[in-house]
Amino acid sequence: MNAKTTVTCYLGLGSNIGDRGANLAEAVQRLAQIPAVEIVRTSSIYETAPVGPQDQPDFFNQVVQAEVNCTPRQLLELVQGIEQKMGRVHTRRWGERIIDIDVLLYGDETIDESDLQIPHPRMLARQFVLVPLAEIAPDLVLSDGRRAADAAAGGAQVRRVEL
């Protein structure tokens, strides 16, 4: 990868079907196999109650920092391809899933398209994103001006998981 053309991005991963830890590990492995993606850091795994429908298992969540050599649109297509290959089925909004990969941040870009919004529009309200993000990038300044560590303070509803 040409270092001059790479962009730092953050991806949020979640799983609540099957072996949740193995699903996250497989998604990270698949990301690492993409020539345009270099994994820099991965957070610990955190367990959280689902957002939306409560009649589903708890989620395991993780954040990955990567250097990418592709556009935000290409990155979205790459992560959606991984979701599809891993068997993700869209059943209901915020429903259960074997894997979910969200583009949280892509450098300092702001994108507002129907199927691609960066920064992720709900990340500042979700401790299951902020806590793992703060673990790997505590001094990252978010779109609201707070440091990730400050935004994640009080994330009592997420529990670090030891696998």
N, C-alpha and C positions, 0 to 999 in steps of 0.2 A: 504494500500500500504506500502511495506517495504521501509523505507526511504533510506536504504543503497543501494538499487538497482535502485533508480529513477534517471532520467536524465532530466535536464531542456531543454525544446524545445520551439520553437516559431512557430506558425502557422499563415499564412496569409489567411484571409477570404475575399471573394468578392461576390457581387450579383448585377445584373442589370435587373432582370426580376421580375415582380410582386411587392409585398411589400418587398422592399429590406431590410429595417430595421428588419422586422419580420423574414425574411430568415436568416439574420445573428444571430438573437437571438435564433432561432430554432437550428441552427448549433452549437452554443455554448452550448445550453441545451443538445443536443445529445452528444456532446463531454463529458460534465460533467457526463453523465449517464454511461460512459464506466468505468468499474472498474480499468483499467490500466492507467487512465488519471485523474489527479487532476488539475483543472483550478486554477491558481495562480492569474492571472491578465488579464483583457481585456482592450484594448485601447478604446478611443472614436471611433466614426464612422466618416469616412471621405468620401467626395464625390469627384470623379475624372472623367475626360473624359476617354473613353476607349482607351486602347493601341491596335493598330492593326486597324481592320475595324472601321471606324467612323460612320457607318450607324446603330448605336445601342445606347440604352440609357446609360446614365452615370452610373458609378458603385458606390456602397457604399462599403467601405473597412474597415477592422479592423484587428488588430493583437492580438493574444491570447498567453499568456505565460502559459505553463503547466509543471507539473512534470509528467513524464510518466514512467511506469514500463513495457516496451515492447521494442522490437528492432525497428530500423528505418523502416525496411520492414513491420513489423506488424503495426506500426503507419500509414504508407502509406495505407495499406489495410483497416485500421479502418476509415481513413478520406475518402477514396474512397467509402467505404460502406455507410457513411453518405450522400455523394453526390448522390449516386444512390438512396437511400431511399427517399431523398428529391426531386427526379425527374430530376436530371441533365441529360441533353442530349447533347452529343458532336456533334455540328453542323459544326463548322469551327474553325480553329485555332484562338485563342483570340476572339472568338465570344461571343455572349450573353449567359448568364447562370444564373440559379436560385441560384446556390451556387458553389463556387470554394473554395477548401481548399488546400493550399500548405504547405508542410513542409519546413519552411525557414531555421531553424537551429535545430540541434539535438546535444546538448552538444557541444563539440569541434570537433565532427567527420566530416570528409570529405569523401563523397561517390560520386563516379562517375560511375553510371550504366545507361543503356539506359532509364530506366523509373524512376530512383530515383537519384537525384543530390542534395547533401547537402554540403555546403550551397546552397540555391536556386540560380541557375546560373544568374538570372537577377535581384535579389533583390537590389543590390547596385546601379542599374540604375533606380529604381522605387520609386519615392517619395511617392506613395500610400502605399508602404510597409515601407519605412524608417521613415516617419513622425509618424505613429502610433507605430512603434517599438520604436522610440526614446521617445515617450510619456511614455511608460511603463518600458523601460530599457535604459535610456539615457547614462549610462556609459558602456553599453555592447560594447566590442571591436569586431569589424567586421573583416572579412577575409582580408580586405585591410589595417588593422591596425588603422582605424579611429574609434572613439567612435560613437555610433548610433546618438547621439545628433549632432555631427559635420557633419555626413553624411546627416542628414535630414535638415540641415540649408539651407534656401532658398527654401523650399518646397511650393512655392506660388501657384502651380497648384492644391493643395489639399485644400479642404474646410471642416472644422469640421462641423458636422451636429448635431443639437439638436433635438432629437426625443421626 
